[in-house]
Structure formats: C-alpha cells, structure tokens
C-alpha cells in the first residue's frame, strides 16, 4: 500500500459511516449533490451511490480525502458556498455561470476561445482551470478543496467543431466530468436556475443545448456514451444521442429548451445525464478494455434554421457561367479523352425533386448540382457535410450557387427533367425519339393466322394484294402424340404476330376431300378364351 492510496481501514471506516444511521436522508442527498451524484431516491439508493464512489477512489488519495472532507463537513452541519460573499447554497456543485459569456473568457485569457469557434490568434490548448477557479481568482476567494475537485472541469477549454446551425453564446453550467463506467450506471446531475435561463431565452433565436465530448483539449466532435439517456425535470428527452453508425461527428447537440421551466423565477431545473459501459475498446497490448471519460456541458446557442441558411448561400459565393462553360470546353479539347454530348439531370439527387437552388462545393469537379435546402435539411439531421455526387467534403462555407445550372432552370419548364450538354458548352432539351411504324399496305404487311387442330397445326399466311384477300397454304406441323390418319376437323383461330408477305414458305398441299369412310377397315380382333375363371 503506497502513500498515494488510502488504507483499507480508512475506506472501511468511511463506508461504515455512510451505511450507519448517523446521517439523515437530507445529509446524504447533500453529499451526493456535492460529489456529482444523483441526489434523488430512497436512503438505500443514496448510500449505495456514495459507497460506490468511495470504492472508485480507493487508489486516489487526494480524491478520497476530498470525499471524506465533504462527508465530515455535512455531518458537522457546516455549509460551503462557492463564494464566501454569497448567501446562496451551492447548486449541486455548480456555480451560477449563466451570465458569463464566451467573450468574457476570451478577454480574461488567450487560452479560452469561444466554444465551437476558436478565435484567430487564440490557442486551443487547455489550461486546467475550472470556471469556478477562474471566478474565484477574480474575487480573491479560494474554493474549498473538496468542492474544487467537483468543479475542476474543462469549462471553456473544450471547443467543438463549428456548425452553421448553432452559434454558442454562453456557458450556462460548469462542464461536468463523466467518469468512466465499465460495469455500472452513473448519473450526473446539473441544476439550472429559471431566472438565469430567462435572461438568455428572452431572445427567441436562443436555444439551450447539451453538448458532450470525449476529451477536454482541442476541437472535439460531439459524442455521447453509447448507452446514455437524458432527463429534464424528471421527463425523458427524446433525442438521438448516437448519430449515424460508424460516422464520427454525425451526432447533434440535444435541444432541451422546450423541457425547461422559466416560472417561477426561483425554480431550479434539474438535468440528469445517465450513462453506462463507457468502453473505449479492447487494447491488444494491455489485453483488456480501456474505458472512456466524457465531458458534458450546457450552452446557450443562437440557432439558425435551414431556410435562413439558404438565403445566406444565395447571397454568398457564385460559380460563374463562363467558368462552367470553360471547364466543359477544356475537357472537350483534351486529346486523351473522347467527349460526346452528356445529359445533366435537373433533379436533386437527395430529394428527387426539381432543383430550386442549384449548389455544389467549389472543390467539386462535376457540373451536376444538388438542392441547397434538401442538403441542409439532411445535414441538420446527421451532419456529415459530404457531397452526395462525388462523396468529397462539402462544408457549408464551400457551397456556391451554380449560375450555369440556374440559367437552365430559369429557361426550362417544370416538366423538363434533364438537358443535353454539348462539348461546346451549349445546352438543349433532348427531343423525343421518333418511332418508325411500317405501313401495312405499303410494305406488304399482313396478319398471320394459326389454325389449331387437335392432331395437326396448320399455318396459313393471309396477305392483302390490291384489295383482295388471298390465303397461302402452309405446311402442316404433325403432333407426335397421335398417328397420322389424314383426318382434320374444324379448329379454332388464334391471332399471331404480323408476318411479311415477301417471305413465303413452301408448303405441302393437303387433300381435305379424304374421309374416314374411304379407308378400308381391318378385320376385327380375335376373341381369347378366359382360362382364369371358376368352373
């Protein structure tokens, strides 16, 4: 047992204190809330959560000491506040930071750029100071040692990849660390005051989003644990926390604005994030699974809808018509490539409807476009920013309106689905192909009739010559099932495909005047005696 680890007797003593009847239910709730645990439930649940936390820190002397200090402080009846001059109790280990905007962090330290939008000249490196520590340094107060651990989280150091759909404006709660859980479930509770949220939500375009990442430095993708759920004020938040399968970066932040309560002003909204089995994957060198830590944060963001972003694209970059024509003719002049006329679809490959705002990335080499609104709506559901035609990156900033395609759409009707592009760059509407129909009278066409008989199939070619209908006898097709008796009976007529009169087949002449009566009948069969009968 090293000096960096608590002894077994210390751990057992603290566990016995929690499991005894010395602490009241409200005291256990306070201990859970201070140490980032779920503070609701019966006494047995509260005790179980604290005991599990103690055993998790059996190898961390400093963390164990902080938990022990918090338990002893609550037991003695002492109250700890984030600020010595504040009269309000601590909010589950969170300081009221709703009024702190990202610009405040940027001005106070060059290592704190706005979340999701790193400013130019600012470093993305993270200085391990929590939002509380930064606040305390300005007020000249130092936080309690056990409370400082709860609040020592990445805070402004976590930056997310920018998105045109939201713009982070303020951090409304301290970033919380979600410890790795290999076998058990864990819940992180965050409290939000109604009056502080009201200051942000006075602007209708401001929404409250929940973010999560797997690291606390650099620009991060939004990533929630595979098994996780979110509750606000006891109600489940229905949201996709996984994104697209095997597509990192396709997860969206969770909008919880509609689940929050702004009245009464003193109401405290409870956000509960439950997760489990945070396995990072099996490490071959260690022959065991490595667990993953997560960092959860809540931001007030300015939201941008897809139609508003389409207007921004219309007013933004353009791909001139002349440059498109120049590219087409350049490919046509290439001696190594044989070029012919090609078709360009006027339908969006995403929505299969006619293009309205034809756009493509400036990095794309093709002239086929996709519709701006359909593309943005798809990215709003699962952001990937991949061109649906060439599968190359097509971020929002690279989208441009194709003026060549827009001219074609303006000069064609809604029923036109595609146009033909010539190697010269000119376009035209493809004409309907004419179908050559042969004139029966002029080309000698006729109808072929099949006479189907029980024992024979007789084919006759009936042609039309100078208004007269003539029949040409054709050969008889003998059926193998019955012998040839020369008998033909009246059969049925069946239409057949048109045959040309110019290809006459030689046919055998069949005498239809023969009758069964003209044929000599053979002698009757001799009768045989029945020898097997009874006498």
Beta strands, then each sheet from edge to edge (+ up, - down):
strand 1: 159-160
strand 2: 166-178
strand 3: 185-193
strand 4: 206-213
strand 5: 219-220
strand 6: 227-232
strand 7: 235-236
strand 8: 254-255
strand 9: 268-276
strand 10: 279-283
strand 11: 288-291
strand 12: 294-303
strand 13: 318-319
strand 14: 342-345
strand 15: 358-361
strand 16: 370-371
strand 17: 399-402
strand 18: 418-421
strand 19: 427-428
strand 20: 445-452
strand 21: 456-465
strand 22: 468-478
strand 23: 492-500
sheet 1: 1+ 5+
sheet 2: 2+ 12- 4+ 8-
sheet 3: 3+ 9- 6+ 7-
sheet 4: 10+ 11-
sheet 5: 13+ 17+ 15- 16+
sheet 6: 14+ 18- 19+
sheet 7: 22+ 21- 20+ 23-
end
